Amino acid sequence: MSASLMPSRDELYHPVAHIMLRDQWEANYAADIEAILRLKQEKNAVILAHNYQTPEIFHCVADIRGDSLALARAAQTVDASTMVMAGVHFMAETAKLLNPEKTVLIPDATAGCSLAEGITADNVRTLKKRYPGVPVVTYVNSTADVKAESDVCCTSGNARRIVESLGVPRVIMIPDEFLARNIEAETGIEMLTWPAHCEVHERFTPQEIRQYRRLHPDVSVIAHPECPPDVVAEADHAGSTAQMISFIDQTKPQKVLLVTECSMSDNLAALYPQTQFVRPCNLCPHMKRITLSNIRQALETMQTEVTIPEHLQHPARMAVERMLAI
């Protein structure tokens, strides 16, 4: 991007002005942001950022923002030859599955996920032998080899719709045990589960939610369905990160407690300054491995490129595409 086309620093700072001091932004982020904008033009690249990314990434350099479902859908329509995933590794794999001809980069290859690491393809094969004929619904928070053993994928935003579309009385739903139990409570469909959990959401407790209500009697509590069922039961509303945004956009609550990863509140505070966000701050250590600095380095070096073994590409892609078709 030429200097004449570069937005001014006032324009670049504006999206985070409500939540970040100008001096802090200038000292820590401005140079990397300007470099990333130039590199995106030079490398014909776009940046996909999950809702849990920090505001200087989410608001200042990302081209596409959203939850796992939104990023998966958007990945199918990207014209650029290179995608940089400001998220965790399974998200980059999903983007690559849907765009095998494109270059997909992840700024830190160690940005993992406790759910994806909590189950293997061998585990799935064992479950299928134990419950022959029962369909396997796999959360997108999973590796490509696990997806390849699955019938269809889901996200927290469409899990109920995916499960109900199968028209069966019971489902193997992996790897997130809490998501499966929450969907079971909503649908009455029996869930055969696997004991894996999100290391961020599993830490929330009903007692914590009640304490926040005592401190803030007028707060609206919105919980992510990766939380334990007894935490979801304490909430006024439960939904994926995209559904959380929709709820806030439609209802305009004065005060909100988001029972999810902490950066979500930071990003929404910039979008909805009229809402006060009470922050039960659990951070995802894997999401926080992605920084402006390593996004810049990824574009400068075109590393680290995400690849998927050829024998996994078709079956894993089919599971994701079935999800997107429902």
TORKOL-4160 file (C-alpha; in steps of 0.2 Angstrom, whole numbers, padded with zeros to 4 digits, m for minus):
326
<pt num="1" X="0000" Y="0000" Z="0000"/>
<pt num="2" X="0007" Y="0017" Z="m0005"/>
<pt num="3" X="0010" Y="0030" Z="0008"/>
<pt num="4" X="m0004" Y="0041" Z="m0001"/>
<pt num="5" X="m0017" Y="0026" Z="0001"/>
<pt num="6" X="m0012" Y="0022" Z="0019"/>
<pt num="7" X="m0026" Y="0028" Z="0031"/>
<pt num="8" X="m0021" Y="0041" Z="0043"/>
<pt num="9" X="m0016" Y="0036" Z="0060"/>
<pt num="10" X="m0032" Y="0045" Z="0067"/>
<pt num="11" X="m0042" Y="0034" Z="0055"/>
<pt num="12" X="m0032" Y="0018" Z="0061"/>
<pt num="13" X="m0034" Y="0022" Z="0079"/>
<pt num="14" X="m0053" Y="0027" Z="0079"/>
<pt num="15" X="m0060" Y="0009" Z="0080"/>
<pt num="16" X="m0051" Y="0007" Z="0097"/>
<pt num="17" X="m0052" Y="0025" Z="0104"/>
<pt num="18" X="m0066" Y="0020" Z="0116"/>
<pt num="19" X="m0056" Y="0006" Z="0124"/>
<pt num="20" X="m0037" Y="0011" Z="0122"/>
<pt num="21" X="m0027" Y="0026" Z="0126"/>
<pt num="22" X="m0019" Y="0034" Z="0110"/>
<pt num="23" X="m0001" Y="0035" Z="0118"/>
<pt num="24" X="m0003" Y="0016" Z="0122"/>
<pt num="25" X="m0009" Y="0012" Z="0104"/>
<pt num="26" X="0005" Y="0023" Z="0096"/>
<pt num="27" X="0019" Y="0016" Z="0106"/>
<pt num="28" X="0014" Y="m0003" Z="0105"/>
<pt num="29" X="0004" Y="m0006" Z="0089"/>
<pt num="30" X="0004" Y="0008" Z="0076"/>
<pt num="31" X="0020" Y="0003" Z="0067"/>
<pt num="32" X="0015" Y="m0015" Z="0066"/>
<pt num="33" X="m0003" Y="m0010" Z="0060"/>
<pt num="34" X="0004" Y="0001" Z="0046"/>
<pt num="35" X="0017" Y="m0013" Z="0041"/>
<pt num="36" X="0003" Y="m0026" Z="0040"/>
<pt num="37" X="m0008" Y="m0016" Z="0030"/>
<pt num="38" X="0006" Y="m0013" Z="0017"/>
<pt num="39" X="0010" Y="m0032" Z="0017"/>
<pt num="40" X="m0008" Y="m0037" Z="0014"/>
<pt num="41" X="m0008" Y="m0027" Z="m0002"/>
<pt num="42" X="0010" Y="m0033" Z="m0007"/>
<pt num="43" X="0006" Y="m0052" Z="m0004"/>
<pt num="44" X="m0013" Y="m0052" Z="m0009"/>
<pt num="45" X="m0017" Y="m0057" Z="0008"/>
<pt num="46" X="m0032" Y="m0056" Z="0020"/>
<pt num="47" X="m0033" Y="m0058" Z="0039"/>
<pt num="48" X="m0047" Y="m0069" Z="0047"/>
<pt num="49" X="m0049" Y="m0065" Z="0065"/>
<pt num="50" X="m0059" Y="m0074" Z="0078"/>
<pt num="51" X="m0069" Y="m0065" Z="0091"/>
<pt num="52" X="m0057" Y="m0069" Z="0104"/>
<pt num="53" X="m0043" Y="m0059" Z="0096"/>
<pt num="54" X="m0037" Y="m0044" Z="0105"/>
<pt num="55" X="m0044" Y="m0027" Z="0099"/>
<pt num="56" X="m0028" Y="m0021" Z="0090"/>
<pt num="57" X="m0030" Y="m0036" Z="0079"/>
<pt num="58" X="m0048" Y="m0038" Z="0078"/>
<pt num="59" X="m0052" Y="m0019" Z="0074"/>
<pt num="60" X="m0036" Y="m0013" Z="0066"/>
<pt num="61" X="m0030" Y="m0026" Z="0054"/>
<pt num="62" X="m0043" Y="m0040" Z="0052"/>
<pt num="63" X="m0053" Y="m0041" Z="0035"/>
<pt num="64" X="m0065" Y="m0054" Z="0041"/>
<pt num="65" X="m0071" Y="m0056" Z="0059"/>
<pt num="66" X="m0082" Y="m0069" Z="0067"/>
<pt num="67" X="m0084" Y="m0085" Z="0076"/>
<pt num="68" X="m0079" Y="m0102" Z="0069"/>
<pt num="69" X="m0094" Y="m0103" Z="0058"/>
<pt num="70" X="m0093" Y="m0086" Z="0051"/>
<pt num="71" X="m0074" Y="m0088" Z="0047"/>
<pt num="72" X="m0077" Y="m0105" Z="0039"/>
<pt num="73" X="m0091" Y="m0098" Z="0028"/>
<pt num="74" X="m0080" Y="m0083" Z="0024"/>
<pt num="75" X="m0065" Y="m0093" Z="0019"/>
<pt num="76" X="m0075" Y="m0100" Z="0005"/>
<pt num="77" X="m0077" Y="m0083" Z="m0003"/>
<pt num="78" X="m0060" Y="m0076" Z="m0001"/>
<pt num="79" X="m0052" Y="m0069" Z="m0017"/>
<pt num="80" X="m0035" Y="m0066" Z="m0010"/>
<pt num="81" X="m0022" Y="m0080" Z="m0013"/>
<pt num="82" X="m0016" Y="m0080" Z="0005"/>
<pt num="83" X="m0026" Y="m0081" Z="0021"/>
<pt num="84" X="m0018" Y="m0077" Z="0038"/>
<pt num="85" X="m0028" Y="m0085" Z="0052"/>
<pt num="86" X="m0028" Y="m0074" Z="0068"/>
<pt num="87" X="m0035" Y="m0089" Z="0078"/>
<pt num="88" X="m0030" Y="m0106" Z="0083"/>
<pt num="89" X="m0023" Y="m0121" Z="0072"/>
<pt num="90" X="m0039" Y="m0130" Z="0069"/>
<pt num="91" X="m0047" Y="m0114" Z="0062"/>
<pt num="92" X="m0032" Y="m0113" Z="0050"/>
<pt num="93" X="m0034" Y="m0131" Z="0045"/>
<pt num="94" X="m0053" Y="m0128" Z="0042"/>
<pt num="95" X="m0049" Y="m0113" Z="0030"/>
<pt num="96" X="m0036" Y="m0124" Z="0021"/>
<pt num="97" X="m0048" Y="m0138" Z="0019"/>
<pt num="98" X="m0061" Y="m0127" Z="0011"/>
<pt num="99" X="m0047" Y="m0118" Z="0000"/>
<pt num="100" X="m0034" Y="m0131" Z="m0004"/>
<pt num="101" X="m0027" Y="m0120" Z="m0018"/>
<pt num="102" X="m0024" Y="m0105" Z="m0007"/>
<pt num="103" X="m0009" Y="m0102" Z="0005"/>
<pt num="104" X="m0015" Y="m0102" Z="0023"/>
<pt num="105" X="m0003" Y="m0095" Z="0036"/>
<pt num="106" X="m0004" Y="m0096" Z="0055"/>
<pt num="107" X="0007" Y="m0084" Z="0064"/>
<pt num="108" X="0011" Y="m0096" Z="0078"/>
<pt num="109" X="0010" Y="m0115" Z="0074"/>
<pt num="110" X="0008" Y="m0119" Z="0093"/>
<pt num="111" X="m0008" Y="m0110" Z="0095"/>
<pt num="112" X="m0018" Y="m0125" Z="0099"/>
<pt num="113" X="m0035" Y="m0129" Z="0108"/>
<pt num="114" X="m0038" Y="m0141" Z="0123"/>
<pt num="115" X="m0053" Y="m0148" Z="0114"/>
<pt num="116" X="m0044" Y="m0152" Z="0098"/>
<pt num="117" X="m0030" Y="m0160" Z="0108"/>
<pt num="118" X="m0043" Y="m0169" Z="0119"/>
<pt num="119" X="m0047" Y="m0183" Z="0106"/>
<pt num="120" X="m0039" Y="m0193" Z="0092"/>
<pt num="121" X="m0044" Y="m0202" Z="0076"/>
<pt num="122" X="m0041" Y="m0218" Z="0085"/>
<pt num="123" X="m0053" Y="m0213" Z="0099"/>
<pt num="124" X="m0066" Y="m0209" Z="0086"/>
<pt num="125" X="m0064" Y="m0226" Z="0078"/>
<pt num="126" X="m0066" Y="m0234" Z="0095"/>
<pt num="127" X="m0083" Y="m0225" Z="0098"/>
<pt num="128" X="m0089" Y="m0229" Z="0080"/>
<pt num="129" X="m0086" Y="m0248" Z="0084"/>
<pt num="130" X="m0094" Y="m0246" Z="0101"/>
<pt num="131" X="m0110" Y="m0238" Z="0094"/>
<pt num="132" X="m0111" Y="m0244" Z="0076"/>
<pt num="133" X="m0123" Y="m0234" Z="0065"/>
<pt num="134" X="m0124" Y="m0219" Z="0076"/>
<pt num="135" X="m0119" Y="m0203" Z="0067"/>
<pt num="136" X="m0104" Y="m0194" Z="0072"/>
<pt num="137" X="m0106" Y="m0175" Z="0074"/>
<pt num="138" X="m0089" Y="m0167" Z="0077"/>
<pt num="139" X="m0086" Y="m0149" Z="0084"/>
<pt num="140" X="m0075" Y="m0139" Z="0072"/>
<pt num="141" X="m0063" Y="m0137" Z="0087"/>
<pt num="142" X="m0055" Y="m0153" Z="0081"/>
<pt num="143" X="m0040" Y="m0159" Z="0070"/>
<pt num="144" X="m0042" Y="m0164" Z="0052"/>
<pt num="145" X="m0039" Y="m0182" Z="0056"/>
<pt num="146" X="m0054" Y="m0182" Z="0068"/>
<pt num="147" X="m0065" Y="m0173" Z="0056"/>
<pt num="148" X="m0060" Y="m0186" Z="0043"/>
<pt num="149" X="m0068" Y="m0199" Z="0054"/>
<pt num="150" X="m0084" Y="m0189" Z="0056"/>
<pt num="151" X="m0101" Y="m0188" Z="0047"/>
<pt num="152" X="m0103" Y="m0169" Z="0049"/>
<pt num="153" X="m0096" Y="m0155" Z="0059"/>
<pt num="154" X="m0104" Y="m0142" Z="0069"/>
<pt num="155" X="m0100" Y="m0126" Z="0078"/>
<pt num="156" X="m0108" Y="m0119" Z="0094"/>
<pt num="157" X="m0119" Y="m0108" Z="0084"/>
<pt num="158" X="m0127" Y="m0122" Z="0073"/>
<pt num="159" X="m0125" Y="m0137" Z="0084"/>
<pt num="160" X="m0143" Y="m0139" Z="0088"/>
<pt num="161" X="m0148" Y="m0137" Z="0070"/>
<pt num="162" X="m0135" Y="m0150" Z="0064"/>
<pt num="163" X="m0141" Y="m0163" Z="0077"/>
<pt num="164" X="m0159" Y="m0160" Z="0074"/>
<pt num="165" X="m0157" Y="m0162" Z="0055"/>
<pt num="166" X="m0151" Y="m0180" Z="0057"/>
<pt num="167" X="m0168" Y="m0186" Z="0063"/>
<pt num="168" X="m0161" Y="m0199" Z="0075"/>
<pt num="169" X="m0163" Y="m0203" Z="0093"/>
<pt num="170" X="m0145" Y="m0202" Z="0098"/>
<pt num="171" X="m0129" Y="m0195" Z="0092"/>
<pt num="172" X="m0110" Y="m0197" Z="0095"/>
<pt num="173" X="m0106" Y="m0179" Z="0098"/>
<pt num="174" X="m0087" Y="m0175" Z="0101"/>
<pt num="175" X="m0076" Y="m0169" Z="0108"/>
<pt num="176" X="m0084" Y="m0156" Z="0119"/>
<pt num="177" X="m0094" Y="m0165" Z="0133"/>
<pt num="178" X="m0102" Y="m0149" Z="0139"/>
<pt num="179" X="m0108" Y="m0143" Z="0122"/>
<pt num="180" X="m0115" Y="m0160" Z="0120"/>
<pt num="181" X="m0124" Y="m0160" Z="0136"/>
<pt num="182" X="m0131" Y="m0143" Z="0133"/>
<pt num="183" X="m0138" Y="m0148" Z="0116"/>
<pt num="184" X="m0145" Y="m0164" Z="0124"/>
<pt num="185" X="m0154" Y="m0153" Z="0136"/>
<pt num="186" X="m0161" Y="m0142" Z="0122"/>
<pt num="187" X="m0166" Y="m0156" Z="0110"/>
<pt num="188" X="m0170" Y="m0171" Z="0121"/>
<pt num="189" X="m0159" Y="m0181" Z="0109"/>
<pt num="190" X="m0147" Y="m0193" Z="0118"/>
<pt num="191" X="m0129" Y="m0188" Z="0116"/>
<pt num="192" X="m0115" Y="m0200" Z="0117"/>
<pt num="193" X="m0100" Y="m0189" Z="0123"/>
<pt num="194" X="m0081" Y="m0188" Z="0125"/>
<pt num="195" X="m0073" Y="m0181" Z="0141"/>
<pt num="196" X="m0065" Y="m0166" Z="0133"/>
<pt num="197" X="m0067" Y="m0148" Z="0138"/>
<pt num="198" X="m0062" Y="m0130" Z="0134"/>
<pt num="199" X="m0049" Y="m0125" Z="0146"/>
<pt num="200" X="m0056" Y="m0107" Z="0147"/>
<pt num="201" X="m0075" Y="m0111" Z="0148"/>
<pt num="202" X="m0073" Y="m0126" Z="0160"/>
<pt num="203" X="m0066" Y="m0114" Z="0174"/>
<pt num="204" X="m0083" Y="m0104" Z="0176"/>
<pt num="205" X="m0094" Y="m0110" Z="0190"/>
<pt num="206" X="m0112" Y="m0106" Z="0195"/>
<pt num="207" X="m0105" Y="m0098" Z="0211"/>
<pt num="208" X="m0095" Y="m0086" Z="0201"/>
<pt num="209" X="m0111" Y="m0081" Z="0191"/>
<pt num="210" X="m0121" Y="m0079" Z="0207"/>
<pt num="211" X="m0108" Y="m0068" Z="0215"/>
<pt num="212" X="m0108" Y="m0056" Z="0199"/>
<pt num="213" X="m0127" Y="m0055" Z="0201"/>
<pt num="214" X="m0125" Y="m0050" Z="0219"/>
<pt num="215" X="m0113" Y="m0036" Z="0214"/>
<pt num="216" X="m0123" Y="m0031" Z="0198"/>
<pt num="217" X="m0141" Y="m0035" Z="0201"/>
<pt num="218" X="m0146" Y="m0027" Z="0184"/>
<pt num="219" X="m0133" Y="m0037" Z="0174"/>
<pt num="220" X="m0138" Y="m0048" Z="0159"/>
<pt num="221" X="m0128" Y="m0064" Z="0159"/>
<pt num="222" X="m0124" Y="m0073" Z="0142"/>
<pt num="223" X="m0115" Y="m0089" Z="0143"/>
<pt num="224" X="m0106" Y="m0099" Z="0129"/>
<pt num="225" X="m0112" Y="m0117" Z="0127"/>
<pt num="226" X="m0094" Y="m0124" Z="0130"/>
<pt num="227" X="m0098" Y="m0119" Z="0148"/>
<pt num="228" X="m0103" Y="m0133" Z="0160"/>
<pt num="229" X="m0122" Y="m0136" Z="0160"/>
<pt num="230" X="m0124" Y="m0129" Z="0178"/>
<pt num="231" X="m0116" Y="m0113" Z="0172"/>
<pt num="232" X="m0127" Y="m0111" Z="0157"/>
<pt num="233" X="m0142" Y="m0114" Z="0168"/>
<pt num="234" X="m0137" Y="m0098" Z="0178"/>
<pt num="235" X="m0137" Y="m0087" Z="0162"/>
<pt num="236" X="m0151" Y="m0077" Z="0155"/>
<pt num="237" X="m0146" Y="m0082" Z="0137"/>
<pt num="238" X="m0133" Y="m0094" Z="0130"/>
<pt num="239" X="m0126" Y="m0094" Z="0113"/>
<pt num="240" X="m0110" Y="m0094" Z="0102"/>
<pt num="241" X="m0100" Y="m0078" Z="0101"/>
<pt num="242" X="m0110" Y="m0073" Z="0085"/>
<pt num="243" X="m0126" Y="m0076" Z="0094"/>
<pt num="244" X="m0119" Y="m0066" Z="0109"/>
<pt num="245" X="m0116" Y="m0051" Z="0097"/>
<pt num="246" X="m0133" Y="m0053" Z="0090"/>
<pt num="247" X="m0141" Y="m0053" Z="0107"/>
<pt num="248" X="m0132" Y="m0037" Z="0112"/>
<pt num="249" X="m0136" Y="m0028" Z="0095"/>
<pt num="250" X="m0154" Y="m0032" Z="0096"/>
<pt num="251" X="m0158" Y="m0030" Z="0115"/>
<pt num="252" X="m0146" Y="m0016" Z="0119"/>
<pt num="253" X="m0143" Y="m0021" Z="0137"/>
<pt num="254" X="m0136" Y="m0008" Z="0149"/>
<pt num="255" X="m0124" Y="m0020" Z="0158"/>
<pt num="256" X="m0118" Y="m0037" Z="0152"/>
<pt num="257" X="m0108" Y="m0052" Z="0159"/>
<pt num="258" X="m0101" Y="m0062" Z="0145"/>
<pt num="259" X="m0096" Y="m0079" Z="0151"/>
<pt num="260" X="m0083" Y="m0083" Z="0138"/>
<pt num="261" X="m0065" Y="m0078" Z="0134"/>
<pt num="262" X="m0061" Y="m0061" Z="0140"/>
<pt num="263" X="m0056" Y="m0052" Z="0124"/>
<pt num="264" X="m0074" Y="m0054" Z="0118"/>
<pt num="265" X="m0079" Y="m0041" Z="0130"/>
<pt num="266" X="m0065" Y="m0029" Z="0125"/>
<pt num="267" X="m0070" Y="m0030" Z="0106"/>
<pt num="268" X="m0088" Y="m0028" Z="0110"/>
<pt num="269" X="m0085" Y="m0013" Z="0121"/>
<pt num="270" X="m0077" Y="m0004" Z="0106"/>
<pt num="271" X="m0093" Y="m0008" Z="0096"/>
<pt num="272" X="m0106" Y="m0005" Z="0109"/>
<pt num="273" X="m0100" Y="0010" Z="0120"/>
<pt num="274" X="m0117" Y="0012" Z="0128"/>
<pt num="275" X="m0116" Y="m0005" Z="0136"/>
<pt num="276" X="m0106" Y="m0009" Z="0151"/>
<pt num="277" X="m0096" Y="m0025" Z="0151"/>
<pt num="278" X="m0093" Y="m0034" Z="0167"/>
<pt num="279" X="m0078" Y="m0045" Z="0164"/>
<pt num="280" X="m0075" Y="m0062" Z="0172"/>
<pt num="281" X="m0058" Y="m0062" Z="0164"/>
<pt num="282" X="m0053" Y="m0080" Z="0158"/>
<pt num="283" X="m0040" Y="m0079" Z="0144"/>
<pt num="284" X="m0037" Y="m0092" Z="0131"/>
<pt num="285" X="m0018" Y="m0094" Z="0131"/>
<pt num="286" X="m0018" Y="m0101" Z="0113"/>
<pt num="287" X="m0028" Y="m0086" Z="0106"/>
<pt num="288" X="m0016" Y="m0075" Z="0115"/>
<pt num="289" X="m0001" Y="m0083" Z="0105"/>
<pt num="290" X="m0007" Y="m0073" Z="0090"/>
<pt num="291" X="0000" Y="m0055" Z="0090"/>
<pt num="292" X="0002" Y="m0040" Z="0078"/>
<pt num="293" X="0021" Y="m0044" Z="0078"/>
<pt num="294" X="0019" Y="m0062" Z="0073"/>
<pt num="295" X="0006" Y="m0058" Z="0060"/>
<pt num="296" X="0018" Y="m0045" Z="0052"/>
<pt num="297" X="0032" Y="m0059" Z="0053"/>
<pt num="298" X="0020" Y="m0072" Z="0045"/>
<pt num="299" X="0017" Y="m0060" Z="0030"/>
<pt num="300" X="0035" Y="m0055" Z="0029"/>
<pt num="301" X="0041" Y="m0073" Z="0028"/>
<pt num="302" X="0026" Y="m0082" Z="0022"/>
<pt num="303" X="0027" Y="m0094" Z="0037"/>
<pt num="304" X="0020" Y="m0105" Z="0045"/>
<pt num="305" X="0010" Y="m0112" Z="0031"/>
<pt num="306" X="m0004" Y="m0125" Z="0036"/>
<pt num="307" X="m0004" Y="m0141" Z="0026"/>
<pt num="308" X="m0016" Y="m0156" Z="0027"/>
<pt num="309" X="m0010" Y="m0174" Z="0022"/>
<pt num="310" X="m0018" Y="m0179" Z="0005"/>
<pt num="311" X="m0027" Y="m0194" Z="0012"/>
<pt num="312" X="m0037" Y="m0183" Z="0025"/>
<pt num="313" X="m0042" Y="m0169" Z="0013"/>
<pt num="314" X="m0057" Y="m0176" Z="0005"/>
<pt num="315" X="m0066" Y="m0185" Z="0020"/>
<pt num="316" X="m0062" Y="m0170" Z="0032"/>
<pt num="317" X="m0068" Y="m0157" Z="0019"/>
<pt num="318" X="m0084" Y="m0167" Z="0016"/>
<pt num="319" X="m0088" Y="m0166" Z="0035"/>
<pt num="320" X="m0086" Y="m0147" Z="0035"/>
<pt num="321" X="m0095" Y="m0145" Z="0019"/>
<pt num="322" X="m0110" Y="m0155" Z="0025"/>
<pt num="323" X="m0111" Y="m0143" Z="0040"/>
<pt num="324" X="m0111" Y="m0128" Z="0029"/>
<pt num="325" X="m0124" Y="m0135" Z="0018"/>
<pt num="326" X="m0137" Y="m0137" Z="0032"/>
